[in-house]
Amino acid sequence: MSGVELIASIICLAAILGYVNARFLRLPSSIGLMATALIGSSIVVGLDRFGVLNSAAIESFVDQIDFAHVLMHGLLGLLLFAGALHVDLAELRANRSAVIVLAVVATVLSTLLVGTTTWALLRWLALPISFTQALLFGALISPTDPIAVLGILKSANVPRQLSIQIGGESLFNDGIGVVLFIVIGGVSHGGAVTWQSVLGLFAREALGGALFGVAIGYLGYRVLKSIDDYSIEVLITLALVVGGYAVAERAHISAPIAAVVSGLVVGNQGRQLGMSDETRLHVDLFWKLIDEILNAVLFLLLGLQATRLQLNRPLVLGMLLAIVTALAARLISVAATVPLLSRSKLPSNYVKILTWGGLRGGISVALALSLEPGPVRETILGLTYAVVAFSILFQGLSLKWFLKRLAASNGVV
């Protein structure tokens, strides 16, 4: 199959899943896409088990996709930029303490908790994984992706402040999670490792990426302000994130964080001060489509990859334990950050809402698919599939009910 045929097949399959959701399921986009991908992959596995379908063709199809290159050096920057574009920087500033603490402290703590627990559990289950590989799983599964549930939060009358903190946290903990993933990946490949070298690498990646993101974001704002042609301005935003991502990787700084920060700058300065109403409308629609399409493709790829998993008792048990571990780590890491924040400004049921509303999504999928092929990758993919599916299907669908239950129990959310 040629590259063009491969891309065409992926897009057509993603469109079919989207149609099934829009026509029959009518679930929120991310939840519906995950549901249809899960159902589709389960049907394929079942047909293969009963000899109706030979999954070798699907395996051959999946083998042709260079996940590491496509996801880590392409789609990831687009996803992060799209998410950052609509965050209100003034509101984010007002909640910066909570956002920074949740994005950095809670993500690092969750990575350590998930990694350590997963390593111990998988050793007990006799599944092959090293401590650094377990930490890689902790880094990829700890970032939250609550974009799919923000509409539910609004419809349930959740305080605006909490929605801002969830959205802001998800943007920056995605970037922090990717940096942790890269740092831990570098450590796992050997070499002299000290705390100083790890901290230095983390600081260079995170701070360097943030400063570069500010620079290219401001440059983009000045360019956008100088013209009024929506087709060219949409193209400029695309060039900004794609070109900026490539330059950041060349400079060995965090391209994901650069994408987030440049998205914040363009989304606030560029959209508010540098664009006409017509341009703003087209830019918003373009990046909304990019976000929807890429998430559809990611969930489809995860579903296809899941058809290759060799399910056995230890792996299935590990997948179930991974769900519990991820939830427990989220609860502990969020609760541990509360003493660092001003309690008087925290909404009621703060820890409970952030725990149950901390959905995993596209970023976790992208990082898991980017791992090098091998038995460990298959194990981590299985764990990721279980956590993301549970997170989006069960937590996402039950969140509105969960918030109503909290409100009914004490009168406030």
N, C-alpha and C positions, 0 to 999 in steps of 0.2 A: 504494500500500500504506500503510495507516495505521500509526501508531506501535506500537499493540498487535500488529498482524499482523507487523510487522518484528521485534519482540522475540520473539514466538512462533516465528517462522521460525528465528531464531538459536538459541534454546533447543532446538528440536526437532532441528535439524541437529547441534548439539553433543551431544545425547543419543544420536543415531544413531552418531556417531563413537565415543563412549564405549562403546556397546554392542558395536560391531565389535571394539574393542580387548579388552574384558572377555570376549567370547565366543570370539574366534578368535585374536587376536594374543597376549593375556595378557602384555603388556609393562608395566613400571612406568608409572604413570598419565601423567606428563608426556611420556615417551618414546612411549607408545602414541598419545596424542592428537596429537603432532606427526607421527607416522608416518601415521596415518589422514588427517589434514588434508593432508599432502603428497601422499599417494596420490590422495585425492579431487580435489584441485586439478589434479593431473597428468592424471587421467582427463578432467576437464572441458576442459582445454586441448587434449588429444588429440582428443576428440569434436568440438570446435569447428574444429580444423584440417581434419578430414575431412568437415566439413559436416553431421555427424549432429546437433549441438547448436548452437543460436545463443546465443552468450555475451552477447548484448545484454541479455537479461533479468537475467543475473547482474550485469552492469555497472550496470544501473538499480537493482538491489537494493542493491549496495554504495554507490552514490552517495547513497542516502538516509541512510546512517549518518554522523553527525557525530563522526568519530573523535576530533578534538581535544577536544571537550567531554566526550564520554562517558568517554574514557580518562584524560585529564589531570585532570579535575575530578570524577571519580567512582571508577572501578574501581581506580585506582592506589593510593589510600589504603587501600582494603580489602585489596588484595594485600599491601601492606607491613605493615599491622597484623596480618594473619593469620600472616605469616612471623615477626614479632617475638614473638608471644604465647607461643611454646614454647621460647624461648631462656633458659637458666639464667643469671641475672645474676651469680651468684657465680662460676661458671666463666668467664663472659665477662670479669669483672673480672680474674681471674687471668691471662688471656691478652690483656689490654687493649692492651699495647704492640704485639703482632703484628697484632691486629685493626685498631687505629687506623692503623698504618703501611701495612698492605695496603689498607685502605679509602680512605685519603686519598692517600698518596704514590703507591702503585701505580696507583690509578685515574686520577689526574691525569696521571701519566707515560704510561700507556697511551692516554689520550685524545689527548695530543700526538703520540705515535708513530703511532697509527692515522690521526689526522686529516692529519698531514703526508704520510705515505706514500700514503694514499688520494688526496689532492689531486694529488700528483705522478703517480700511476699513471693516474688518470682523465683528467688533461690529456693524457697520452701516448696514451690510448685515444680522445681527442677526445670525451669525454663531458662535458656541461656541469655544472660545479660550482665554487663559489668556495671560498676557503680556510676561511672561517668555516662554510660549509655542510659541508665535509669534517670540520671539528672537531665539528660537531653529530653526525655519524655516529660519530666517535671517542667522544664522550660517551655515546651511547646503546648502543654495542656493548661498551664496556669493563666495565660492571658485570656481575658473575657471578651466576648463579642456580642454586646447586648443590643446592637442596632435592630435586630429582628424583633425585639420586644419593646422598643421605645414607644411604639404606638399603643401597645397594651398598657404601659405605664401611664400614658396620658389619658386614655379612656377611663382608667381606674382612679383618676384624680390624685395621682401621686404628686407630692410637692415638687415644684419646678426645680428646687435646689437639688433634690435627690436625682432627678433625671439628668441634670447637668453633670453631677458627680459621676454617675454611671457612664454617661457618654464620654466625658473627659478621661476618666480612668481607662476605658476600653481603648481609646486612641493611644495613650502613652504606654499602657502596659503591653499593648501589641508591640510597640517599638522596643520596650525594655525586654520583653520576652524574646524577641528576635536577636537582640544583642547578647542576651544570656545564652541562647541557643548557639550562636556563632562562637562565643568565648568557650563554652563547654565543649563544643565540637573541636575547637583548636586544641584544647587540653587533651581530649581523647585520642588525638593523633600523636601523642608523645611529645618529648622535648622537656627541657628544664622548666619546671613550673613552680612559682612562688606566689604568695599572696600579693606581693608588690607587682609582679608581672600581670597577674589576673586583674587587679584593680586598675593598673595602668592601661591595659587593653580596653577594659570596660569604659574608663573615663575618656580615652581617645575616641572610641567608637561613638559613645553617647553624646559627649560634649561637642566633638568634632562634627557629628551629624547634625546636631541642633544648630550650631553656628552656620554651617553650610546651608541648612534649610532656610534660615533667616535671610541669608544673602541672596539666594536664588529666588526666594519668595518676594523679596523687595524688588529685585530686578524685574520679575514678572509683573508686579504691580505697576511699575513705572512704564513698562512697555504697553500693558493693557490700557493704561490711562491715556496714552498718546494717540490711540486710534479708536474708531467706532465702527467696527465691522465684525458682526458676531461670528461668522464662519472662520475668520482669521484668528479671532480671540479664543475660540474653542480649540483651534489647532495649537495656539501658543500654550494654553494650559496643558495640553497633551504633551507637547514638546518639552515643557518645563519639568514634568515629572519623569518622563522617559529619559531625557537627556541628563537631568540632574541625578537620577538614580545611577546611570552609567558612570558619570564623573565621580560620584561619591564612592562607588566601588573601586574605581581606579585609584582614588586617594586613600583607600583603606580606612574609611570612616563609615559610620552606620548609614547606609542608604535608606533603610526603612524609617529611621528617625528623621532624616532629611526630608523624606516624602511627607511625613506627618506635619513637621514644622512649616514647610513651604506651603502645604495645603491650608494650614491655619492662617498664614499671612495672606495668601491669595484669596481665601474664603472671606476674610474680613476686610482688609484694605482693598484688595482687588475687586471683590464683588460689590462692596458698599460705595467705594470712592472712584473706582476705575472703570466701571461698566455702566452702560445704559440699561434701562429696564428690559429691553428686548434681548440684549446680550446676556444679561443675568439669567433670563428665562431659558435661553438655549444652553448656556453653560450648565445650569442646574439639571436640566433634562438629560444632557449628554452624560454627565458623571453619575446620575442616578441609573441610567441604562448600563453604564460600564460596571457599576457595583452589582447590579442585578445579574447581568450576564456572567460576570466572573464567578460570583457565588454559585450560580447554576452549574457552571463548568466544573468548579471545585467539588461540589457535592456529587456530581456525576462521576468524576474521576475516582473519588473515594469509594463510591458504590461499585464501580468496575473493579477497583483494586481488591475490594472485599470479596469478590467472587473467587479470588485466587487463594484466600486464606484456607489453610489446612486446619479446620476446626477440630479440636480434641478436648478432652476433659480439662487438662491443665490450662489451656488457653481460654476456654469458656469461663472457667472459674476465675482466671486472672482478669478477664474483661469485666466480670461482675465486681470483683474487688477494686478494680481501677475506678469504677463509678463511685463507690463508697469513699475511696481514698481522695479523689478529686473534690468531692463535696465536703469532706471533713477538713481537708487542707484549706479550702476556700473559707469555711467557717472560722477556723482557727486564725488564719492570716488576717481576715477582716477584723475579727474580735481583738487581735493583738495590736491593731493600729488605733483603736479607739482611745487609749490613754494618750496618744500623741496628738489628738485633735481636741478642739474646743467642744466639750459635751453640750454646752448650751445651744450650739448651732446645729446639732445633729437631729434629724427627724426621728420620730418615734419608730421603734422596730428597725433601726438602721442596719444592724448586723444581719437580721433575718432576711430583710429585703435584698441586701447586696449579695447574700449567700445564694438565695434561690434565684435571684435575677442575674447571677453571674454566668451567662450562657457562653459556651464554647462554640466556635464556628469556623469560618473560612481560614483564619490565620493558623489555627491548630492543624487543620487539614493540610494546608500548604506546606508547613514545616515537616509534618510526618511523611508526606509523599516525597520530600526532597532528600530523605535519608538514603545512604548507599544501600544497594540491594544486598540481601542476605537474610539469615534466620532472625537476627535481632530486629531488622526492619519489619519483617512480617509480624513479629510479636508486638512491636510498638504500634504498627498500623491497626492491629486488632484492638489494642487497648484504646487507641484514639477513636476508632470507629464506634466503640461502645460508649465512651464518654460523650462524644459529640452527639450521637444519636439520642442518648438519654437526655442530654442537656436541651437540645432543641425540641424534640418531640414531647418529652414528659414535662420538663421544667417550663419550656416555652408555652405549651398549651395549658398548663395548670397555673401559670403565674397570676392571671387575672383572678381566678378563684382563690388563690393563696392570699392575694392582697385583700380581697373582700372578707376572707376569714379573719385576717388580722384586724381589719377595721371593725368587724362585728364583735371581736373578743374584747377590745378596749376602747372602741369608739373612734379611734384615729388610725391612720396608716402609719 
